[in-house]
Amino acid sequence: MAIPNIDYGLCQGCGGCAEAFPEFFKMRDDKAWVINTDRFRVEENPGILLVCPYYAISLA
Ligand code: SF4
């Protein structure tokens, strides 16, 4: 099962992912954290890989 992964070397803390997908990302200490991985289905959220302007989000 693929779940979102954040590369903290790339994340700039812009908050875009948490704004677009609040069910799966939460801002904490100026970085995004992945939440609710048990509910994530990539086929239901295809835009999740495109939401980060810094390409910090991948699937793991
Ligand atoms: S959209 Fe990308 S850069 Fe912005 S908070 Fe999310 S992971 Fe970080």
Backbone and ligand atoms as CSV (ligand in chain L), in Angstrom:
chain,resi,resn,atom,element,x,y,z
A,1,MET,N,N,0.849,-1.195,0.000
A,1,MET,CA,C,0.000,0.000,0.000
A,1,MET,C,C,0.882,1.242,0.000
A,2,ALA,N,N,0.741,2.097,-0.997
A,2,ALA,CA,C,1.548,3.314,-1.098
A,2,ALA,C,C,0.990,4.394,-0.184
A,3,ILE,N,N,1.879,5.059,0.514
A,3,ILE,CA,C,1.474,6.189,1.357
A,3,ILE,C,C,2.368,7.392,1.024
A,4,PRO,N,N,1.867,8.610,1.280
A,4,PRO,CA,C,2.664,9.796,0.975
A,4,PRO,C,C,3.922,9.860,1.841
A,5,ASN,N,N,4.973,10.371,1.236
A,5,ASN,CA,C,6.234,10.560,1.940
A,5,ASN,C,C,6.744,11.967,1.636
A,6,ILE,N,N,7.268,12.647,2.640
A,6,ILE,CA,C,7.784,14.006,2.447
A,6,ILE,C,C,9.295,13.998,2.573
A,7,ASP,N,N,9.949,14.571,1.584
A,7,ASP,CA,C,11.399,14.751,1.620
A,7,ASP,C,C,11.664,16.079,2.329
A,8,TYR,N,N,12.187,16.003,3.541
A,8,TYR,CA,C,12.374,17.223,4.330
A,8,TYR,C,C,13.561,18.059,3.856
A,9,GLY,N,N,14.331,17.524,2.945
A,9,GLY,CA,C,15.359,18.328,2.310
A,9,GLY,C,C,14.772,19.248,1.250
A,10,LEU,N,N,13.556,18.933,0.807
A,10,LEU,CA,C,12.891,19.721,-0.233
A,10,LEU,C,C,11.732,20.557,0.299
A,11,CYS,N,N,11.038,20.089,1.342
A,11,CYS,CA,C,9.874,20.805,1.879
A,11,CYS,C,C,10.278,22.189,2.370
A,12,GLN,N,N,9.546,23.194,1.873
A,12,GLN,CA,C,9.817,24.581,2.263
A,12,GLN,C,C,8.768,25.110,3.251
A,13,GLY,N,N,7.866,24.239,3.669
A,13,GLY,CA,C,6.875,24.642,4.664
A,13,GLY,C,C,5.832,25.614,4.147
A,14,CYS,N,N,5.519,25.551,2.863
A,14,CYS,CA,C,4.582,26.513,2.282
A,14,CYS,C,C,3.142,26.277,2.725
A,15,GLY,N,N,2.828,25.058,3.137
A,15,GLY,CA,C,1.480,24.749,3.609
A,15,GLY,C,C,0.494,24.366,2.525
A,16,GLY,N,N,0.936,24.336,1.299
A,16,GLY,CA,C,0.029,24.038,0.190
A,16,GLY,C,C,-0.600,22.665,0.269
A,17,CYS,N,N,0.164,21.686,0.680
A,17,CYS,CA,C,-0.369,20.323,0.752
A,17,CYS,C,C,-1.442,20.216,1.840
A,18,ALA,N,N,-1.200,20.849,2.982
A,18,ALA,CA,C,-2.170,20.788,4.080
A,18,ALA,C,C,-3.442,21.547,3.727
A,19,GLU,N,N,-3.313,22.576,2.908
A,19,GLU,CA,C,-4.483,23.334,2.489
A,19,GLU,C,C,-5.306,22.522,1.489
A,20,ALA,N,N,-4.633,21.860,0.565
A,20,ALA,CA,C,-5.338,21.118,-0.482
A,20,ALA,C,C,-5.828,19.754,0.007
A,21,PHE,N,N,-5.053,19.126,0.891
A,21,PHE,CA,C,-5.397,17.785,1.376
A,21,PHE,C,C,-5.298,17.744,2.904
A,22,PRO,N,N,-6.212,18.462,3.577
A,22,PRO,CA,C,-6.119,18.537,5.047
A,22,PRO,C,C,-6.320,17.189,5.732
A,23,GLU,N,N,-6.902,16.247,5.013
A,23,GLU,CA,C,-7.097,14.917,5.610
A,23,GLU,C,C,-5.773,14.160,5.730
A,24,PHE,N,N,-4.793,14.543,4.905
A,24,PHE,CA,C,-3.557,13.745,4.858
A,24,PHE,C,C,-2.279,14.492,5.224
A,25,PHE,N,N,-2.357,15.834,5.330
A,25,PHE,CA,C,-1.169,16.591,5.712
A,25,PHE,C,C,-1.524,17.598,6.792
A,26,LYS,N,N,-0.608,17.769,7.725
A,26,LYS,CA,C,-0.809,18.732,8.806
A,26,LYS,C,C,0.503,19.484,8.988
A,27,MET,N,N,0.421,20.796,9.196
A,27,MET,CA,C,1.637,21.567,9.403
A,27,MET,C,C,2.024,21.488,10.879
A,28,ARG,N,N,3.307,21.262,11.105
A,28,ARG,CA,C,3.821,21.193,12.474
A,28,ARG,C,C,5.276,21.668,12.433
A,29,ASP,N,N,5.592,22.658,13.244
A,29,ASP,CA,C,6.952,23.205,13.278
A,29,ASP,C,C,7.424,23.625,11.888
A,30,ASP,N,N,6.525,24.269,11.145
A,30,ASP,CA,C,6.858,24.807,9.816
A,30,ASP,C,C,7.213,23.752,8.780
A,31,LYS,N,N,6.823,22.526,9.026
A,31,LYS,CA,C,6.986,21.474,8.023
A,31,LYS,C,C,5.679,20.696,7.939
A,32,ALA,N,N,5.472,20.030,6.822
A,32,ALA,CA,C,4.271,19.220,6.661
A,32,ALA,C,C,4.519,17.813,7.193
A,33,TRP,N,N,3.496,17.265,7.837
A,33,TRP,CA,C,3.547,15.889,8.330
A,33,TRP,C,C,2.426,15.103,7.675
A,34,VAL,N,N,2.684,13.863,7.416
A,34,VAL,CA,C,1.663,12.996,6.826
A,34,VAL,C,C,0.831,12.408,7.955
A,35,ILE,N,N,-0.483,12.484,7.801
A,35,ILE,CA,C,-1.400,11.931,8.801
A,35,ILE,C,C,-2.404,11.015,8.107
A,36,ASN,N,N,-3.082,10.217,8.901
A,36,ASN,CA,C,-4.160,9.343,8.406
A,36,ASN,C,C,-3.711,8.443,7.258
A,37,THR,N,N,-2.532,7.896,7.346
A,37,THR,CA,C,-2.030,7.041,6.264
A,37,THR,C,C,-2.916,5.812,6.054
A,38,ASP,N,N,-3.611,5.388,7.087
A,38,ASP,CA,C,-4.481,4.213,6.961
A,38,ASP,C,C,-5.676,4.484,6.058
A,39,ARG,N,N,-6.022,5.769,5.897
A,39,ARG,CA,C,-7.176,6.116,5.058
A,39,ARG,C,C,-6.764,6.516,3.647
A,40,PHE,N,N,-5.469,6.617,3.387
A,40,PHE,CA,C,-5.010,7.109,2.094
A,40,PHE,C,C,-5.130,6.050,1.008
A,41,ARG,N,N,-5.707,6.456,-0.121
A,41,ARG,CA,C,-5.767,5.607,-1.322
A,41,ARG,C,C,-5.322,6.476,-2.487
A,42,VAL,N,N,-4.238,6.122,-3.113
A,42,VAL,CA,C,-3.698,6.988,-4.166
A,42,VAL,C,C,-4.684,7.149,-5.321
A,43,GLU,N,N,-5.458,6.113,-5.614
A,43,GLU,CA,C,-6.413,6.219,-6.715
A,43,GLU,C,C,-7.526,7.219,-6.418
A,44,GLU,N,N,-7.766,7.509,-5.147
A,44,GLU,CA,C,-8.786,8.494,-4.775
A,44,GLU,C,C,-8.194,9.899,-4.653
A,45,ASN,N,N,-6.871,10.004,-4.645
A,45,ASN,CA,C,-6.200,11.297,-4.460
A,45,ASN,C,C,-5.043,11.457,-5.445
A,46,PRO,N,N,-5.340,11.378,-6.738
A,46,PRO,CA,C,-4.253,11.385,-7.719
A,46,PRO,C,C,-3.453,12.691,-7.747
A,47,GLY,N,N,-4.053,13.783,-7.273
A,47,GLY,CA,C,-3.357,15.063,-7.327
A,47,GLY,C,C,-2.312,15.257,-6.256
A,48,ILE,N,N,-2.197,14.302,-5.363
A,48,ILE,CA,C,-1.335,14.508,-4.207
A,48,ILE,C,C,0.144,14.628,-4.582
A,49,LEU,N,N,0.533,14.006,-5.669
A,49,LEU,CA,C,1.940,14.083,-6.086
A,49,LEU,C,C,2.252,15.399,-6.798
A,50,LEU,N,N,1.210,16.097,-7.218
A,50,LEU,CA,C,1.406,17.331,-7.975
A,50,LEU,C,C,1.227,18.582,-7.129
A,51,VAL,N,N,0.750,18.425,-5.902
A,51,VAL,CA,C,0.373,19.600,-5.114
A,51,VAL,C,C,1.589,20.369,-4.595
A,52,CYS,N,N,2.701,19.707,-4.422
A,52,CYS,CA,C,3.878,20.383,-3.844
A,52,CYS,C,C,4.704,21.069,-4.936
A,53,PRO,N,N,4.853,22.394,-4.844
A,53,PRO,CA,C,5.636,23.100,-5.865
A,53,PRO,C,C,7.135,22.804,-5.781
A,54,TYR,N,N,7.557,22.162,-4.711
A,54,TYR,CA,C,8.991,21.839,-4.529
A,54,TYR,C,C,9.275,20.351,-4.738
A,55,TYR,N,N,8.261,19.634,-5.198
A,55,TYR,CA,C,8.411,18.199,-5.495
A,55,TYR,C,C,8.894,17.399,-4.289
A,56,ALA,N,N,8.411,17.795,-3.129
A,56,ALA,CA,C,8.851,17.115,-1.901
A,56,ALA,C,C,8.010,15.884,-1.583
A,57,ILE,N,N,6.870,15.741,-2.256
A,57,ILE,CA,C,5.967,14.636,-1.918
A,57,ILE,C,C,6.118,13.506,-2.931
A,58,SER,N,N,6.331,12.326,-2.416
A,58,SER,CA,C,6.381,11.125,-3.248
A,58,SER,C,C,5.545,10.056,-2.555
A,59,LEU,N,N,5.481,8.895,-3.156
A,59,LEU,CA,C,4.801,7.778,-2.514
A,59,LEU,C,C,5.850,6.786,-2.019
A,60,ALA,N,N,5.635,6.259,-0.841
A,60,ALA,CA,C,6.582,5.285,-0.273
A,60,ALA,C,C,5.855,3.981,-0.032
L,1,SF4,S1,S,3.410,21.593,-0.359
L,1,SF4,FE1,FE,5.520,20.774,-0.317
L,1,SF4,S2,S,6.798,22.453,0.395
L,1,SF4,FE2,FE,4.686,22.970,0.890
L,1,SF4,S3,S,4.432,22.234,3.007
L,1,SF4,FE3,FE,3.725,20.590,1.634
L,1,SF4,S4,S,5.506,19.261,1.326
L,1,SF4,FE4,FE,6.264,21.203,2.170
